[in-house]
Amino acid sequence: MTARAKIEWLTHSWYGFAIFAGLLSLWNNGLGLLSLFWAASTTAISLFVTFLIGKSLLAKSSMVRKLMIVITALLFVLCSLAVGKQVLSFFSGPFNALLWGVFYGAAAVLHLRSLRTLKDKSVKAYFG
């Protein structure tokens, strides 16, 4: 797989995660008018930010790559801690804690994949 294909695959994974987060927001907040607006707005913003970051990475912006490595590493640690918190709160409200645990687990996995992809030799060579 080429570096360009890896970056595109990673961007598409984040698109899917943004949609998953929007659906989880609807599940958690109900189907009221305000919650629908809020979920649609945050999902649209997430998709747009993902689009911009993906395009910047494909345009070989090494500054964006370095910044994303730092941000992704920090967010991986935070998401891992959030998974631990959800595991501990599982006993108070099992289903909700399980759902959020899955969310944070998926986020941690995506951050780890992002970090591995951005530090990959072929991707590093792609940026020159």
C-alpha positions in Angstrom: 0.0 0.0 0.0 1.4 3.4 -0.9 1.7 6.3 1.5 -1.0 8.2 -0.3 -3.3 5.2 -0.1 -2.6 4.9 3.7 -3.4 8.5 4.3 -6.6 8.2 2.3 -7.6 5.0 4.2 -6.9 6.8 7.5 -9.0 9.8 6.4 -11.9 7.5 5.4 -11.7 5.8 8.8 -12.0 9.1 10.5 -15.1 10.0 8.4 -16.7 6.8 9.6 -15.8 7.6 13.2 -17.3 11.1 12.9 -20.6 9.6 11.7 -20.5 7.0 14.5 -20.0 9.9 17.0 -22.9 11.8 15.6 -25.2 8.7 15.9 -24.0 8.1 19.5 -24.8 11.7 20.3 -28.3 11.2 19.0 -28.7 8.0 21.0 -27.4 9.7 24.2 -29.4 12.9 23.8 -32.6 11.7 22.2 -34.4 12.9 19.0 -35.3 16.4 20.1 -35.0 19.3 17.7 -32.0 20.8 19.5 -30.2 17.5 19.8 -30.7 16.8 16.1 -29.3 20.2 15.3 -26.4 19.7 17.6 -25.6 16.2 16.3 -25.8 17.3 12.7 -23.7 20.4 13.4 -20.9 18.6 15.3 -20.9 15.8 12.7 -20.6 18.3 9.8 -17.8 20.2 11.6 -16.0 16.9 12.3 -16.3 15.8 8.7 -15.0 19.2 7.5 -12.0 19.2 9.9 -11.2 15.6 8.8 -11.4 16.7 5.2 -9.0 19.6 5.8 -6.5 17.5 7.7 -6.6 14.7 5.1 -6.1 17.2 2.2 -3.2 18.8 4.1 -1.6 15.5 4.6 -2.1 14.5 1.0 -0.6 17.9 -0.1 2.6 16.8 1.8 2.4 19.3 4.6 5.1 18.1 7.0 4.1 20.6 9.6 0.5 19.2 9.7 2.0 15.7 9.9 4.2 16.6 12.9 1.4 18.4 14.6 -1.0 15.5 14.1 1.6 13.0 15.6 1.7 15.1 18.8 -2.0 15.6 19.0 -2.8 11.9 18.2 -0.4 10.6 20.8 -1.9 12.8 23.5 -5.5 11.9 22.5 -4.6 8.2 22.4 -3.5 8.5 26.1 -6.7 10.4 27.0 -9.0 8.0 25.2 -7.3 5.1 26.9 -7.9 6.7 30.3 -11.5 7.3 29.3 -11.9 3.6 28.5 -10.6 2.8 32.0 -13.1 5.3 33.5 -16.0 3.7 31.6 -14.9 0.2 32.8 -15.0 1.5 36.4 -18.5 3.1 35.9 -19.9 0.0 34.2 -21.4 -1.2 37.5 -23.5 1.9 37.9 -25.2 2.1 34.5 -24.0 -0.9 32.4 -25.5 -0.2 29.0 -24.6 3.5 28.8 -21.1 2.8 30.2 -20.6 0.0 27.7 -21.7 2.2 24.8 -19.3 5.0 25.8 -16.6 2.5 26.5 -16.9 1.2 22.9 -16.8 4.8 21.7 -13.6 5.7 23.6 -12.1 2.4 22.6 -12.8 3.0 19.0 -11.3 6.5 19.3 -8.2 5.1 21.0 -7.8 2.5 18.3 -8.2 5.2 15.6 -5.6 7.4 17.3 -3.2 4.5 17.5 -3.7 3.7 13.8 -3.2 7.4 13.0 0.0 7.5 14.9 1.3 4.3 13.3 0.3 5.5 9.9 1.8 9.0 10.3 5.1 7.5 11.6 5.3 4.8 8.9 8.4 4.9 6.8 6.6 5.2 3.5 4.4 8.0 4.8 7.5 9.8 6.2 9.2 9.4 2.9 6.1 10.8 1.1 6.6 14.1 3.0 10.2 14.2 1.8 
